[in-house]
């Protein structure tokens, strides 16, 4: 069974930084991409950043230049470095793995105060 466990969320002031981690465990046959998504209260879940198995990345326009997605294959971990955080970045952040199936983590809360 595949499990994704996020960590690194918290409360930070505007302009601050956080690094989210997503550790993947279990029998993974293949990975097309891994991504970070977020969902703010009353809003739909949206893509924040994604990294393919080949290492290509793409970002939501709202986070370009501020967030960076990366991975450490040896540690089965994907990271999201978030800099210059804004109050509108406040949301629950979810990690997703897309392969033959898709898997989600339980989410980690990020709160940015003004």
C-alpha positions in Angstrom: 0.0 0.0 0.0 1.3 3.4 -1.0 1.4 6.1 1.7 2.3 9.8 1.4 3.0 11.7 4.6 3.4 15.5 4.5 5.1 17.6 7.1 6.6 21.1 7.5 3.4 23.2 7.7 2.8 25.8 10.3 2.2 29.4 11.1 4.5 32.0 9.6 4.4 35.8 9.0 4.1 37.3 5.6 7.4 37.3 3.9 8.6 34.3 5.7 9.5 30.8 4.4 8.5 27.2 5.0 9.7 23.9 3.5 7.1 21.2 3.1 8.2 17.5 2.8 6.3 14.5 1.4 7.7 11.1 2.2 6.5 8.3 0.0 6.4 4.7 1.1 5.0 1.4 -0.2 5.1 -0.5 -3.5 5.4 2.1 -6.2 5.3 0.5 -9.7 5.7 3.7 -11.6 5.5 7.5 -11.2 4.4 9.9 -13.8 4.6 12.9 -11.6 4.4 14.2 -8.0 2.8 17.4 -7.1 1.8 19.8 -4.4 -1.8 21.0 -4.3 -3.6 23.3 -1.9 -7.1 24.0 -0.8 -8.2 27.1 1.0 -11.5 27.3 2.9 -14.4 27.6 0.5 -12.2 27.1 -2.5 -11.4 24.2 -4.8 -8.2 22.3 -4.6 -5.6 23.7 -7.0 -2.3 22.7 -8.4 0.7 24.5 -6.8 3.7 22.8 -8.4 4.5 19.5 -10.1 7.6 17.5 -11.0 7.6 14.7 -13.5 9.6 11.6 -13.4 12.0 13.2 -15.9 12.5 16.2 -13.6 10.4 18.7 -15.5 8.6 21.2 -13.3 5.6 23.5 -13.6 4.1 26.0 -11.2 0.9 27.9 -10.7 1.3 31.5 -11.9 0.6 32.7 -8.3 3.7 31.0 -6.9 6.2 31.3 -9.8 9.4 32.8 -8.6 8.5 32.1 -4.9 8.1 28.4 -4.6 10.4 25.6 -5.7 9.5 21.9 -6.0 12.3 19.3 -5.8 12.8 15.7 -5.0 15.3 13.4 -3.4 14.9 10.0 -5.0 17.2 8.3 -2.4 14.9 9.5 0.4 11.6 9.0 -1.6 10.8 12.6 -0.7 9.4 15.5 -2.5 9.9 19.0 -1.2 8.2 22.4 -1.6 10.3 25.3 -0.7 8.0 28.3 -0.1 9.6 31.8 0.1 8.1 35.3 0.3 4.9 33.8 1.7 1.7 35.8 1.4 -1.6 35.6 3.4 -3.3 34.3 0.3 -1.0 31.2 0.4 -2.9 30.1 3.5 -4.3 26.7 2.8 -4.0 23.0 3.5 -1.3 21.7 1.3 -1.5 18.1 -0.1 1.0 15.9 -1.8 -0.1 13.8 -4.7 1.6 10.9 -6.5 0.3 10.0 -10.0 1.4 6.7 -11.5 -0.8 3.9 -12.6 -3.1 5.1 -9.8 -3.1 8.4 -7.8 -2.5 8.8 -4.2 -2.9 11.7 -1.8 -1.4 12.6 1.5 -3.4 13.7 4.5 -2.4 17.4 4.1 -0.5 19.9 6.2 -1.8 23.3 7.2 0.0 26.4 6.2 -1.1 29.7 7.7 0.5 33.0 6.7 -0.3 36.0 8.9 -0.3 39.5 7.7 
